[in-house]
Amino acid sequence: MEIKPITNLNATVSVPGSKSYTQRALIIAALAQGRSTVQNPLIAEDTGYVMEALKALGAKIVAAGHEVTVMGTGGHLQNPGGEIYLGNNGTAMRLLTGVVALGRGPFTLTGSPRLCQRPIKPLLDALTTMGVDARTKNTDGCPPVIVHAHGLQGGKVTFADIESSQYISAMLICTPLAENDTVIELKGQIPSLPYVDMTVDVMESFGVEVIQEAPFRYWVKSGQQYQARGYPIEGDCSSASYFFLAAALCKGTVRVQHINPRTLQGDIKLLPIMERLGCSVIRGEDWVEVVGGALPSGEYTFDLGGMPDMVPTLAAMAAVRPGRTVISNVPHLRIKESDRLAALATELKKMGVRAEEREDGLVIEGNSPHGAEIETYNDHRIAMSFAVLGLAIPGIRINNAGCVDKSFPGFWGELKQLYPR
């Protein structure tokens, strides 16, 4: 797919519901007692795998229009008797590994070849301390995962210097149904902590209390039960970031509807970065408007440890900004849908941009990029960030454009809304 540049950008677009909130809400609703409705969910490849997995575990799920109805299991899981396949959905693999520990008997969770390269051992070690026989099929600490389940004992778990906050979210979600109270303690480097806050937010919305005794210590009482409810999903800030980027690159105006400027989603913190880089941002009640301006020159350093999904977005802006951009504290990007640090550096170099991989990030020297054929590595965020770069740089062609279905099936349609009619 070749992307045509835009002049005179002035548009309004919508984005789907948050992928992170949708997955957490569906899983927790499936553990709840009674019928829940998840409103404005993301319906995409990743959430499809979650819903099929939850059906296999005994939840009754019906998707209709802008709503998914979930008849929960009350924590009494069905054993599917066969493998649960999760595609390349790392969030689902980790969260559901914790959930199936609440069941009885053997559960096997697997996925695509790439998912089976993504680590999960720290979570399995944590479950083992609670009396669960949880291991990987191979010796590499990556899926397939086999859990011989007979409930959770509870107890104390410490996570130190882990590569994914999803291990913490997995333990938080399942431990209200454990036999004893659970204390989760965090030490060292913990990436993407805003996602843990989102997990706690959804848990509390479904009637479970999480006591944060200290900034890095959580206490979950046993004997709690998730309660069914209606749960609205706010718009996805990761998806919105590509349209914020379009305004910045094209020096135009884009309003994104259904975005909560006060959200717990960590990716909303891209907006202050964009303001530092010459954009104006207007925050409404449920929308955000970005107006692009002149990108400042000079050197800037950004720690994106709390919002790693914004690295491709910021890298696209750095490619055209006159100056040096250092992106740090994101080593865990190497275990995403692709090795995103390597992928970004490789594709930017194709466009004539000086890009250097570091162990924990990237250094990008912005200049005047030229068009190129972009390999996406079957990674939705690579595809979307370079597609938006094509709005400002002629001659960008995106291979495997369908990989955006993972999180944003309507992306190409919304991108068309940016062009003057």
LOPA-146473 format. One record per residue: x, y, z of N, C-alpha, C in turn; residue number from 1. Coordinates in pm, whole numbers, plus 50000, padded with zeros to 5 digits. Atoms other than C-alpha are relative to their C-alpha. Last residue first. Layout:
% residues N
     nu     nv     nw    cau    cav    caw     cu     cv     cw  vokol
      X      Y      Z      X      Y      Z      X      Y      Z    NUM
...
END
This chain:
% residues 421
     nu     nv     nw    cau    cav    caw     cu     cv     cw  vokol
  50100  50055  50090  48717  51575  50039  49946  50107  49906    421
  50109  49906  50033  49045  51667  50206  49902  49936  49903    420
  49982  49933  50130  49243  51362  50322  49883  50094  49971    419
  49912  49884  49987  49241  51283  50696  50011  50079  49869    418
  50079  49883  49955  48935  51059  50669  50086  50125  50013    417
  50060  49935  50117  49145  50819  50460  49921  50124  50040    416
  49893  49923  50065  49352  50743  50771  49944  50074  49878    415
  49985  49872  49928  49028  50646  50948  50109  50085  49938    414
  50118  49918  50026  48958  50383  50682  50008  50135  50069    413
  49985  49943  50134  49315  50254  50698  49880  50086  49962    412
  49897  49896  50011  49294  50218  51076  50005  50062  49861    411
  50050  49888  50079  48960  50037  51093  50103  50106  49971    410
  50041  50042  50135  49108  49703  51198  49953  50115  49912    409
  50075  49886  50057  49291  49870  51489  49957  49965  49858    408
  50050  49905  49901  49460  49631  51736  49906  50106  49944    407
  49972  50045  49864  49568  49312  51559  49937  50093  50104    406
  50120  50063  49945  49397  49417  51237  50020  49954  50144    405
  50064  49908  49906  49694  49649  51177  49875  49941  50063    404
  49959  50031  49862  49874  49347  51027  49940  50096  50102    403
  50105  50062  49919  49665  49393  50712  50039  49970  50143    402
  50081  49897  49935  49916  49639  50564  49893  49941  50091    401
  50084  50072  49903  50155  49354  50492  49914  50097  50080    400
  50024  50143  50025  50406  49585  50320  49911  49941  50110    399
  50010  50085  49882  50370  49963  50353  49971  49856  49958    398
  50088  50113  50029  50489  50190  50071  50007  49904  50118    397
  49996  50107  49898  50637  50533  50139  49895  49895  49966    396
  49937  50124  50044  50697  50739  49822  50011  49891  50106    395
  50050  50074  50117  50634  51093  49941  50073  49867  49982    394
  49886  50039  50084  50717  51196  50299  49949  49921  49881    393
  49910  49885  50016  50455  51391  50500  50115  49972  49904    392
  50084  49882  50026  50155  51155  50492  50085  50124  49976    391
  50026  49986  50144  50403  50869  50454  49907  50115  49966    390
  49882  49932  50053  50515  50923  50815  49984  50024  49849    389
  50021  49858  49973  50157  50828  50903  50121  50082  49954    388
  50107  49953  50088  50203  50493  50730  49977  50149  50021    387
  49940  49965  50128  50537  50454  50909  49895  50044  49898    386
  49913  49883  49984  50367  50478  51250  50064  50040  49866    385
  50076  49876  49984  50079  50251  51153  50090  50122  50012    384
  50080  49966  50118  50282  49965  51006  49934  50137  50016    383
  49906  49960  50106  50543  49960  51284  49922  50047  49878    382
  49953  49865  49966  50264  49961  51541  50108  50050  49904    381
  50098  49895  50027  50080  49670  51378  50054  50139  50027    380
  50016  49921  49878  50384  49442  51374  49912  50121  49969    379
  50131  50042  49948  50388  49167  51109  49968  50072  50131    378
  49967  50108  49904  50757  49254  51061  49874  49946  50068    377
  50070  49979  49872  50629  49576  50898  50032  49895  50105    376
  50035  50133  49949  50872  49601  50605  49939  50019  50139    375
  49985  50028  49857  50862  49952  50463  49955  49858  50032    374
  50094  50108  49975  50924  50020  50094  50025  49949  50142    373
  49943  50134  49999  51100  50354  50082  49887  49900  50017    372
  50092  50113  50001  51040  50726  50042  50073  49866  49998    371
  50060  50026  50131  51300  50984  50136  49911  49877  50010    370
  50014  50139  50045  51392  51128  50473  49943  49994  49859    369
  50104  49997  50104  51509  51490  50514  49983  49860  49944    368
  49954  49928  50119  51698  51501  50845  49884  50009  49900    367
  50100  49961  50099  51650  51370  51196  50061  50077  49885    366
  49958  49869  50052  51935  51198  51376  49903  50040  49889    365
  50045  49968  50136  51779  50912  51574  50045  50143  49966    364
  49954  49864  50026  51929  50745  51881  49971  50029  49854    363
  49960  49956  50134  51734  50441  51995  50059  50140  50007    362
  50073  49900  50076  51656  50243  52309  50058  50030  49864    361
  50129  49965  49939  51769  50019  52593  49923  50102  49918    360
  50055  50113  49925  52060  49827  52441  49860  50031  50053    359
  49928  50017  49874  52114  50099  52187  49935  49886  50076    358
  50056  50077  49889  52010  50092  51824  50093  50009  50121    357
  49910  50093  49931  52132  50371  51601  49925  49929  50112    356
  50067  50057  49882  51927  50558  51344  50090  49893  50059    355
  49900  50062  49912  52064  50790  51076  49931  49955  50128    354
  49992  49940  49866  51771  50852  50841  50108  49926  50080    353
  49889  49905  49996  51811  50775  50469  50017  50070  50134    352
  50049  49870  50043  51468  50616  50432  50109  50107  50006    351
  50044  50011  50139  51607  50263  50443  49957  50135  49944    350
  49879  49994  50085  51786  50369  50762  49965  49986  49853    349
  49960  49859  50011  51448  50441  50918  50124  50015  49914    348
  50088  49935  50097  51337  50086  50835  50031  50149  49986    347
  49983  50052  50136  51633  49919  51001  49918  50078  49899    346
  49870  49956  50051  51634  50137  51313  50019  49957  49855    345
  50003  49855  50025  51261  50089  51365  50132  50049  49942    344
  50087  49972  50114  51279  49711  51321  49999  50149  49967    343
  49930  50040  50124  51580  49670  51550  49917  50037  49878    342
  49883  49913  50011  51415  49869  51830  50075  49969  49871    341
  50035  49868  50053  51080  49703  51767  50120  50092  49987    340
  49896  49926  49928  51202  49347  51802  49990  50143  49949    339
  49871  50016  50069  50867  49231  51672  50106  50053  50097    338
  50040  50074  50120  50526  49174  51832  50117  49980  49904    337
  50137  49970  50041  50700  49284  52153  49966  49917  49875    336
  50083  50120  49985  51008  49123  52306  49853  50032  49972    335
  49944  50110  50079  51273  49373  52186  49914  49875  50008    334
  50056  49997  50136  51056  49659  52310  50055  49888  49912    333
  50105  50101  50016  51149  49545  52664  49932  50007  49864    332
  49941  50125  50051  51474  49744  52634  49895  49892  49974    331
  50100  50086  50063  51268  50067  52660  50062  49869  49947    330
  50071  50080  49900  51455  50291  52903  49889  49914  49941    329
  49933  50089  49904  51571  50547  52644  49900  49922  50086    328
  50113  50068  49935  51478  50740  52329  50059  49892  50089    327
  49958  50120  49926  51748  50987  52222  49877  49946  50073    326
  50099  50048  49904  51648  51237  51953  50052  49872  50063    325
  49971  50135  49949  51914  51435  51767  49895  49965  50106    324
  49927  50013  49874  51819  51733  51555  50012  49855  50042    323
  49858  49969  50019  51609  51862  51267  50076  49997  50133    322
  49962  49887  49917  51279  51680  51325  50149  50028  49984    321
  50010  49876  50077  51186  51458  51029  50039  50123  50082    320
  49940  50016  50132  51294  51118  51161  50000  50130  49921    319
  49856  49973  49993  51223  51220  51520  50066  49993  49864    318
  49984  49855  49989  50850  51238  51444  50148  50037  50001    317
  50042  49941  50127  50853  50879  51316  50014  50152  50003    316
  49891  50022  50096  51057  50772  51620  49965  50059  49863    315
  49899  49895  49979  50797  50933  51848  50116  49984  49902    314
  50061  49869  50030  50520  50717  51704  50104  50111  50012    313
  50009  49984  50146  50736  50401  51700  49942  50136  49959    312
  49868  49988  50063  50832  50465  52067  49990  50008  49848    311
  49986  49871  50066  50476  50532  52184  50136  50017  49932    310
  50067  50007  50129  50412  50165  52261  50009  50131  49923    309
  49915  50054  50106  50681  50190  52530  49933  49993  49863    308
  50088  50005  50119  50473  50421  52750  50077  49947  49879    307
  50140  50013  49960  50611  50407  53105  49903  49992  49884    306
  50022  50125  49928  50969  50335  53000  49856  49977  50042    305
  50133  50050  50033  50954  50617  52745  49969  49868  50070    304
  50012  50128  49933  51246  50821  52881  49856  49951  49977    303
  50130  50037  49945  51291  51101  52627  50007  49860  50059    302
  49998  50136  49947  51610  51285  52536  49866  49970  50067    301
  50100  50030  49898  51610  51592  52311  50016  49854  50042    300
  50003  50136  49945  51892  51740  52106  49896  49989  50111    299
  49924  50028  49877  51853  52048  51887  49983  49858  50047    298
  49874  50071  50024  51592  52167  51638  50068  49973  50134    297
  49877  49933  49956  51232  52256  51713  50124  49916  49968    296
  49928  50091  49910  50948  52113  51501  50132  50065  50040    295
  49862  50025  50043  50747  52401  51355  50069  49911  50103    294
  49924  49877  50021  50381  52363  51447  50139  49966  49951    293
  49857  50009  50023  50116  52092  51446  50064  50136  49979    292
  49967  49911  50111  49775  52141  51600  50152  50000  49986    291
  49858  49965  50012  49652  51856  51819  50017  50086  49875    290
  49964  49943  50130  49293  51819  51931  50146  50041  50003    289
  49872  49929  49997  49186  51587  52213  50029  50050  49859    288
  49926  49991  50127  48835  51459  52278  50130  50076  50024    287
  49974  50137  50049  48611  51350  52562  50064  50003  49861    286
  50058  50093  49902  48581  51662  52780  50028  49855  49959    285
  50142  49983  49974  48821  51867  52568  49950  49900  50103    284
  50061  50116  49934  49199  51892  52573  49855  50031  50031    283
  50123  49956  49936  49359  52132  52323  49931  49876  50055    282
  50094  50105  49964  49721  52058  52232  49882  50062  50073    281
  50099  49949  49904  49957  52290  52046  49898  49890  50024    280
  50143  50013  50026  50257  52126  51883  49919  50075  50105    279
  50056  49897  50087  50618  52248  51883  49853  49990  49970    278
  49948  50006  50136  50816  51954  52016  49919  50087  49903    277
  49858  49962  49998  50764  52029  52386  50056  50010  49859    276
  49999  49856  49971  50388  52019  52319  50144  50052  50007    275
  50031  49930  50125  50434  51682  52152  49997  50151  50021    274
  49881  50008  50086  50611  51554  52462  49974  50075  49870    273
  49902  49901  49955  50324  51683  52678  50130  49997  49918    272
  50043  49863  50032  50085  51485  52453  50095  50106  50055    271
  49935  49954  50123  50278  51156  52466  49966  50147  49974    270
  49887  49913  49966  50163  51132  52827  50087  50032  49879    269
  50047  49862  50010  49830  50997  52698  50115  50097  50030    268
  49965  49942  50129  50020  50672  52639  49948  50142  49982    267
  49872  49932  49998  50007  50587  53009  50033  50073  49872    266
  49915  50056  50104  49637  50509  53000  50131  50079  49992    265
  49885  50068  49939  49502  50630  53335  50092  49937  49896    264
  49992  50145  49993  49279  50872  53144  50120  49950  50081    263
  49962  50029  49861  49239  51242  53220  50018  49849  50023    262
  49870  49939  49969  49241  51348  52852  50051  49969  50141    261
  50009  49939  49869  48964  51094  52782  50135  50061  50037    260
  49876  50014  49922  48964  51021  52410  49982  50078  50130    259
  50010  50112  49905  48630  50959  52236  50132  49972  50071    258
  50117  50014  49913  48701  51188  51938  50016  49881  50095    257
  50032  50142  49980  49042  51268  51792  49889  49991  50103    256
  50073  50025  49875  49076  51623  51654  49967  49851  50005    255
  50078  50123  49992  49346  51674  51392  49935  49993  50138    254
  50085  50013  49881  49495  52006  51284  49923  49870  49993    253
  50144  49979  50015  49782  52056  51041  49928  49984  50133    252
  50026  49863  49952  50159  52093  51046  49854  50038  49978    251
  50058  49925  50112  50178  51773  50837  49971  50146  50036    250
  49917  50014  50120  50417  51592  51072  49950  50089  49886    249
  49865  49947  49980  50261  51718  51395  50080  49998  49871    248
  50007  49853  49985  49899  51673  51287  50139  50059  50012    247
  50033  49943  50131  49974  51321  51160  49994  50152  50007    246
  49876  49996  50080  50147  51235  51488  49974  50063  49864    245
  49924  49888  49943  49831  51322  51685  50128  50021  49918    244
  50065  49881  50055  49656  51091  51441  50057  50127  50062    243
  49963  49990  50142  49900  50809  51513  49938  50123  49935    242
  49868  49937  50017  49872  50872  51887  50039  50016  49853    241
  50012  49856  50024  49499  50803  51885  50134  50064  49967    240
  50052  49979  50135  49560  50431  51843  49990  50148  49967    239
  49895  50047  50092  49781  50424  52151  49957  50023  49857    238
  49901  49893  50019  49529  50642  52336  50114  49958  49909    237
  49863  50051  49988  49250  50388  52286  50101  50110  49969    236
  49922  50010  50123  48902  50530  52345  50147  49967  50026    235
  49962  49873  50060  48721  50460  52673  50088  49977  49876    234
  49857  49995  50037  48557  50126  52747  50028  50135  49934    233
  49969  49929  50126  48221  50136  52928  50152  50007  49978    232
  49868  49937  49994  48155  49864  53190  50030  50068  49867    231
  49975  49939  50129  47809  49740  53280  50131  50077  50006    230
  50043  49861  50015  47828  49523  53587  50008  50040  49853    229
  50035  49961  50137  47896  49174  53719  49951  50145  49996    228
  50144  49983  50019  48057  49146  54062  49972  50051  49859    227
  50035  49899  50100  48407  49006  54115  49849  50002  49978    226
  50069  50050  50119  48429  48804  54434  49973  50117  49905    225
  50076  49899  50072  48662  48852  54730  49939  49939  49874    224
  50143  50011  49974  48762  48562  54954  49917  50107  49934    223
  50065  50117  50059  49129  48657  54962  49850  50004  50032    222
  50064  50091  49905  49251  49008  55036  49935  49883  49925    221
  50129  50045  50052  49488  49166  54782  49942  49899  50099    220
  50060  50102  49915  49779  49370  54918  49861  49968  49946    219
  50145  50016  50013  49998  49566  54677  49953  49885  50090    218
  50045  50113  49919  50352  49698  54737  49846  49997  49997    217
  49965  50123  50071  50552  49925  54508  49959  49876  50079    216
  49997  49984  50147  50417  50272  54594  50027  49869  49925    215
  49887  49913  50028  50324  50155  54945  50008  50011  49848    214
  49943  49966  49870  50026  49973  55098  50117  50098  49989    213
  49862  49968  50032  49835  49974  54770  50065  50054  50128    212
  49943  49901  49909  49518  49797  54880  50147  50022  49963    211
  49855  50019  49998  49333  49626  54596  50057  50111  50087    210
  49911  49899  49943  48959  49597  54650  50146  49956  49990    209
  49891  50059  49923  48735  49393  54421  50094  50110  50047    208
  50031  50028  49861  48393  49520  54309  50108  49936  50084    207
  50077  50124  49989  48407  49508  53929  49992  49951  50145    206
  50129  49975  50063  48515  49874  53909  49909  49878  50008    205
  50083  49928  49902  48787  49792  54161  49863  50033  49942    204
  50034  50089  49889  48933  49527  53931  49905  50070  50098    203
  50106  50090  50047  48916  49764  53632  49956  49906  50112    202
  50120  49921  50029  49109  50039  53814  49885  49909  49956    201
  50063  49975  49870  49363  49790  53954  49868  50076  49980    200
  50051  50128  49952  49439  49674  53599  49926  50018  50132    199
  50120  50030  50077  49469  50033  53476  49937  49869  50047    198
  50105  49912  49950  49714  50114  53756  49868  49974  49927    197
  50040  50060  49872  49917  49810  53650  49890  50084  50064    196
  50091  50111  50031  49917  49942  53293  49956  49927  50127    195
  50138  49953  50015  50061  50272  53419  49901  49888  49969    194
  50082  50004  49877  50364  50069  53541  49859  50059  49983    193
  50143  49987  50034  50497  50013  53187  49908  49997  50122    192
  50048  49919  50111  50840  49885  53289  49848  50013  49999    191
  50130  50055  50038  50951  49769  53636  49945  50086  49887    190
  50060  49940  50120  51320  49822  53715  49870  49927  49964    189
  49918  49978  50118  51419  49728  54070  49922  50065  49887    188
  49866  49948  49975  51173  49588  54323  50072  50022  49867    187
  49922  49969  50120  50801  49523  54325  50134  50059  50039    186
  49897  49898  49977  50608  49352  54605  50084  50016  49874    185
  49914  49992  50119  50282  49160  54566  50094  50118  50020    184
  49923  49876  50004  50108  49057  54889  50093  49992  49879    183
  49878  49992  50081  49837  48795  54866  50063  50137  50014    182
  49963  49867  50049  49568  48696  55113  50130  49993  49922    181
  49949  49910  49897  49479  48326  55139  50030  50137  49938    180
  50042  50051  49869  49275  48074  54941  50041  50094  50112    179
  49906  50093  49936  49307  48269  54615  49948  49960  50138    178
  50065  50130  49991  49007  48425  54436  50093  49894  50060    177
  50117  49986  49911  49123  48786  54495  49930  49865  50023    176
  49982  50023  49857  49459  48658  54357  49880  50033  50090    175
  50042  50132  49952  49363  48611  53990  50000  49988  50153    174
  50133  50041  50045  49359  48969  53862  49955  49870  50064    173
  50105  49920  49938  49653  49096  54068  49861  49946  49965    172
  50013  50042  49861  49878  48810  53962  49890  50078  50071    171
  50051  50139  49997  49817  48868  53591  49978  49954  50143    170
  50144  49996  50027  49857  49245  53632  49939  49861  50007    169
  50064  49944  49880  50198  49193  53793  49849  50002  49982    168
  49988  50103  49895  50317  48964  53514  49928  50046  50127    167
  50115  50090  50012  50177  49217  53264  50008  49884  50100    166
  50091  49977  49888  50429  49470  53393  49880  49907  49995    165
  50140  49972  50034  50679  49315  53153  49918  50023  50125    164
  50010  49935  50130  51060  49290  53143  49857  50034  49961    163
  50070  50081  50101  51112  49219  53511  49987  50079  49870    162
  49935  49979  50131  51375  49380  53733  49939  49913  49891    161
  49884  49910  50002  51233  49232  54056  50059  50006  49859    160
  49952  49987  50137  50889  49078  54113  50114  50102  50001    159
  49914  49886  50031  50822  48960  54467  50040  49994  49854    158
  49929  50010  50128  50529  48737  54558  50083  50125  49983    157
  49923  49882  50041  50384  48680  54905  50077  49971  49873    156
  49868  49986  49938  50106  48435  54985  50068  50127  49954    155
  49972  49866  49951  49804  48306  54795  50138  50004  50062    154
  49986  49991  49855  49721  47935  54778  50004  50144  50050    153
  49887  49918  49955  49584  47936  54424  50005  50005  50151    152
  50026  49881  49920  49362  47665  54280  50127  50068  50045    151
  50087  50046  49892  49430  47312  54160  49975  50115  50097    150
  50065  49910  49906  49593  47379  53824  49921  49925  50108    149
  50077  50105  49932  49850  47188  53624  49935  50067  50121    148
  50035  49975  49860  49957  47481  53407  49918  49881  50050    147
  50084  50107  49946  50139  47417  53078  49980  50026  50148    146
  50004  50008  49854  50273  47716  52887  49907  49886  50040    145
  50125  50035  49931  50370  47707  52519  50016  49985  50151    144
  50109  50093  50031  50529  47954  52567  50042  49898  49893    143
  50100  49939  50088  50869  48101  52665  49889  49899  49973    142
  50076  49902  49925  51109  48021  52950  49895  50073  49920    141
  49955  49864  50031  51354  47853  52709  49924  50108  50077    140
  49914  49952  49891  51330  47500  52850  50043  50144  49982    139
  49858  50009  50031  51035  47387  52640  50080  50059  50115    138
  49984  50131  50063  50676  47314  52744  50146  49974  49966    137
  50005  49994  50146  50687  47607  52981  50027  49861  49943    136
  49870  50010  50068  50600  47558  53346  49981  50021  49850    135
  50007  49922  50123  50327  47609  53603  50137  50001  49935    134
  49905  50066  50090  50265  47362  53888  49986  50067  49863    133
  50049  50040  50132  50088  47604  54121  50113  49933  49922    132
  50039  50141  50003  50170  47614  54493  49946  49951  49868    131
  50136  50015  49946  50170  47989  54535  49948  49858  49987    130
  49993  49968  49856  50549  48013  54495  49864  49989  50067    129
  49941  50115  49930  50501  47832  54163  50009  50026  50150    128
  50108  50097  49978  50268  48109  54047  50050  49878  50076    127
  50089  49944  49898  50547  48362  54095  49886  49904  50032    126
  49931  50011  49871  50796  48142  53907  49911  50053  50114    125
  50009  50140  49960  50546  48108  53622  50069  49978  50134    124
  50137  50026  49957  50512  48486  53607  49984  49856  50048    123
  50023  49938  49869  50889  48535  53600  49859  49979  50053    122
  49950  50075  49885  50914  48269  53322  49978  50071  50134    121
  50108  50007  49901  50690  48441  53066  50047  49939  50131    120
  49976  50063  49870  50923  48542  52785  49879  50005  50094    119
  50014  49889  49905  50818  48606  52423  49999  49946  50143    118
  49866  49946  49975  50953  48361  52165  49998  50108  50109    117
  49922  50104  49934  50638  48145  52162  50149  50036  50012    116
  50041  50003  49860  50440  48459  52084  50084  49899  50078    115
  49944  49883  49931  50647  48494  51765  49959  50001  50148    114
  49856  50015  49977  50573  48136  51655  50061  50119  50073    113
  49923  49993  50124  50200  48201  51707  50148  49976  50029    112
  50030  49895  50095  50018  48091  52020  50089  49991  49878    111
  49898  49987  50104  50006  47854  52314  49959  50110  49903    110
  50019  49875  50074  49824  47796  52640  50115  50016  49902    109
  49888  49966  50088  49793  47444  52784  49965  50125  49921    108
  50035  49900  50101  49570  47379  53085  50126  50027  49918    107
  49897  49941  50087  49596  47068  53303  49941  50098  49899    106
  49948  50085  50107  49350  47002  53586  50101  50072  49912    105
  49962  50134  49956  49137  47230  53799  50047  49920  49879    104
  50079  50115  50043  49090  47603  53759  50047  49869  50062    103
  50117  50012  49914  49223  47908  53944  49918  49876  49970    102
  49953  50059  49874  49565  47863  53779  49885  49985  50100    101
  50025  50144  50004  49377  47927  53455  50052  49929  50124    100
  50140  50038  49983  49356  48297  53544  49981  49849  50005     99
  50040  49984  49861  49728  48353  53596  49859  49950  50024     98
  49920  50098  49927  49816  48205  53257  49970  50009  50149     97
  50075  50125  49992  49522  48406  53123  50081  49888  50065     96
  50114  49988  49909  49686  48739  53207  49928  49866  50017     95
  49957  49979  49862  50021  48642  53056  49882  50007  50095     94
  49920  50112  49953  49905  48486  52732  50033  50017  50148     93
  50088  50112  49969  49631  48745  52689  50078  49881  50054     92
  50080  49965  49882  49877  49033  52713  49912  49883  50042     91
  49920  50016  49880  50119  48862  52474  49924  50033  50127     90
  50054  49911  49896  49859  48826  52200  50074  49975  50131     89
  49882  49929  49950  50048  48679  51906  49960  50100  50108     88
  49937  49920  50105  49784  48417  51829  50130  50060  50049     87
  50013  49856  49977  49619  48309  52156  50070  50086  49895     86
  49911  49933  50097  49550  47936  52113  49974  50150  50005     85
  50058  49866  50020  49406  47751  52414  50100  50078  49916     84
  49919  49878  49996  49509  47388  52382  49914  50125  49984     83
  49911  49985  50115  49268  47106  52463  50076  50131  50011     82
  49953  50131  50046  49056  46968  52745  50088  50005  49877     81
  50037  50024  50140  48866  47295  52777  50047  49865  49946     80
  49876  50042  50065  48873  47286  53158  49969  49964  49856     79
  50011  50126  50073  48576  47489  53279  50137  49966  49943     78
  49962  50013  50140  48647  47762  53528  49976  49859  49948     77
  50001  50147  50015  48460  47831  53849  50024  49967  49853     76
  49870  50055  49963  48561  48193  53917  50009  49849  49989     75
  49989  49992  49855  48201  48315  53919  50132  49943  50051     74
  49987  50133  49941  48188  48187  53563  49997  50001  50152     73
  49878  50042  49932  48069  48507  53403  49991  49862  50062     72
  50055  50071  49885  47796  48566  53147  50118  49933  50070     71
  49921  50109  49941  47963  48823  52924  49924  49942  50118     70
  50062  50052  49879  47772  49053  52688  50079  49879  50048     69
  49976  50143  49980  47982  49246  52438  49937  49961  50133     68
  50010  50054  49866  47856  49582  52314  50033  49851  49999     67
  49894  49937  49921  47899  49816  52020  50000  49948  50144     66
  49988  49855  50012  47702  49601  51778  50117  50053  50079     65
  50104  49947  50089  47659  49250  51911  50011  50151  49999     64
  49966  49867  50049  47927  49034  52073  49892  50044  49903     63
  50069  49964  50123  47801  48738  52278  50038  50143  49964     62
  49969  49867  50053  48012  48567  52543  49929  50021  49868     61
  50087  49987  50118  47925  48274  52769  50013  50144  49952     60
  50080  49877  50006  48216  48205  53003  49914  49997  49874     59
  50134  50012  49943  48324  47843  53046  49917  50125  50001     58
  49990  50014  49854  48703  47841  53001  49863  50006  50068     57
  49946  50133  49973  48673  47775  52626  50008  49973  50150     56
  50108  50096  50029  48448  48081  52604  50046  49858  50033     55
  50092  49994  49886  48722  48280  52776  49880  49910  49980     54
  49937  50067  49886  48977  48164  52517  49904  49998  50119     53
  50005  50144  50027  48747  48260  52228  50060  49920  50116     52
  50138  50045  49986  48694  48605  52381  49988  49849  49975     51
  50039  49999  49859  49066  48662  52432  49859  49943  50017     50
  49935  50114  49935  49153  48554  52077  49961  49992  50148     49
  50066  50122  50046  48895  48796  51941  50060  49875  50062     48
  50114  50022  49911  49039  49070  52159  49917  49881  49956     47
  49957  50034  49865  49372  49034  51980  49881  49971  50093     46
  49940  50134  49995  49228  49020  51629  50035  49960  50143     45
  49882  50012  50086  49003  49321  51674  50057  49859  50019     44
  50020  50128  50069  48677  49427  51836  50110  49989  49896     43
  49925  50021  50123  48777  49699  52080  49966  49861  49947     42
  49873  50073  49993  48500  49741  52330  50074  50007  49868     41
  49898  49939  50087  48240  50022  52317  50133  49926  50007     40
  50050  49907  50102  48040  49876  52607  50116  50068  49927     39
  49883  49918  50028  48131  49566  52807  49965  50087  49879     38
  49996  49948  50136  47809  49421  52945  50122  50091  49988     37
  49941  49868  50019  47822  49195  53248  49984  50043  49855     36
  49992  49951  50138  47598  48904  53343  50056  50142  49997     35
  50111  49932  50065  47645  48717  53670  50035  50054  49862     34
  50125  50073  49983  47929  48627  53907  49890  50080  49932     33
  50104  49946  49913  48257  48765  53782  49881  49905  50009     32
  49981  50053  49864  48554  48573  53643  49889  50042  50095     31
  50012  50146  50010  48443  48626  53280  50021  49932  50136     30
  50143  50032  50013  48383  48994  53360  49978  49849  49993     29
  50057  49985  49867  48745  49010  53480  49850  49973  49998     28
  49949  50107  49913  48874  48867  53153  49937  50008  50138     27
  50056  50129  50043  48653  49088  52935  50042  49888  50095     26
  50143  50005  49966  48737  49402  53135  49938  49867  49960     25
  50015  50015  49855  49112  49339  53123  49853  49987  50039     24
  49955  50134  49961  49109  49277  52747  49984  49977  50150     23
  50092  50102  50049  48894  49581  52675  50043  49861  50047     22
  50119  50004  49916  49097  49812  52900  49904  49890  49955     21
  49961  50043  49865  49424  49723  52728  49879  49991  50092     20
  49970  50143  50002  49277  49739  52378  50030  49950  50140     19
  49867  50037  49955  49120  50078  52443  50019  49849  50001     18
  49980  50011  49856  48802  50132  52245  50140  49951  50033     17
  50076  50104  49929  48827  50224  51879  50027  50003  50149     16
  49917  50119  49979  48950  50557  51740  49917  49898  50077     15
  50033  50077  49880  48753  50842  51588  50093  49881  50010     14
  50004  50146  50013  48863  51110  51342  49956  49938  50132     13
  50047  50061  49876  48826  51483  51285  49988  49851  49978     12
  50092  50114  50000  49022  51658  51013  49960  49962  50141     11
  50094  49950  49899  49225  51961  50904  49886  49899  50008     10
  50066  50098  49914  49534  51875  50699  49913  50071  50104      9
  50118  49936  49939  49614  52132  50431  49920  49902  50086      8
  49982  49857  49974  49852  51909  50234  49870  50052  50060      7
  50115  49912  49977  49862  51533  50254  50048  50145  50011      6
  49984  49886  49907  50115  51283  50120  49875  50088  50002      5
  49989  49872  50070  49992  50964  49949  50013  50113  50101      4
  50064  49891  49926  50067  50633  50117  50021  50130  49924      3
  49924  49875  50005  50143  50335  49895  49921  50111  50066      2
  50085  49881  50000  50000  50000  50000  50088  50124  50000      1
END
